[in-house]
Amino acid sequence: MDKTKRKAVIAGNWKMNKTPSEAKALLEEIVPAVKDADCEVIACVPYVDLSVALEVTKGTNVKIGAENCHWAESGAFTGEISTGMLKEMGVEYVVLGHSERRQYFGETDETVNKRTKAALAAGLKPIVCVGELLWERECDITEEVIARQIKLDLFDVSAEDVKKTIIAYEPVWAIGTGKTATADQAEEVCGFIRAALAKLYSQEVADAVTIQYGGSMNDGNADELLSKVNVDGGLIGGASLIAEKFAAIVKAASK
Ligand code: 13P
């Protein structure tokens, strides 16, 4: 496994934060701060911020993502947003299966799989989130949980498409808690995910997939987490809302 095969990808997941005017102000700080990045930089923002985010980042190295999408092309799905709507705006990425959606909004592996396939069919790059609950880790079933999520979330996704997919390993107990997985814990599970992909597809495919770590990653711990061979980047929540911290993580990934 050779880390140099993959460029690091740092993505902010803003969650339900920032109004359009606040989004504009934050991105106006982020854009100049990350302009020399030697990694991919993405900001995944609330739907209502997409328009201004695309405008502010136009012609820069910051790419824009959404935080979810529906699997149907159109129809009677009040409150949902289709892949075609995102694509037409110029959105490139979409976060899918985040644990907050699984926990609070009834997201299942089946719906994550449907959304992933729809996103890929529309030419969006999905960031598919997987991760175990604290209880599952304590019961020593982390690998079973992750293997199941990977298998189900990527069911019927072709080898070519999976290479365009980013997997984010986000242990649920580390999200927004200030508790980060140690670099060794992150590496262990990210390595396990790569091995699972190799089993499902091939080693060549597994080596091409970007696997991020997410969960209380910040400017203080990014260096160590990103030094691990199977940790190809980060999906950042809280620290992505502060330009200085986000830029420091981008800098750590650019080394
Ligand atoms: P925090 O960085 O706030 O823990 O959130 C991580 C996350 O859920 C990113 O998707």
Residues whose N, C-alpha, C, O or C-beta is under 5 A from the ligand:
A	BS01	13P	N13 A174 I175 G176 T177 G214 G215 S216 M217 L235 I236 G237 G238 A239
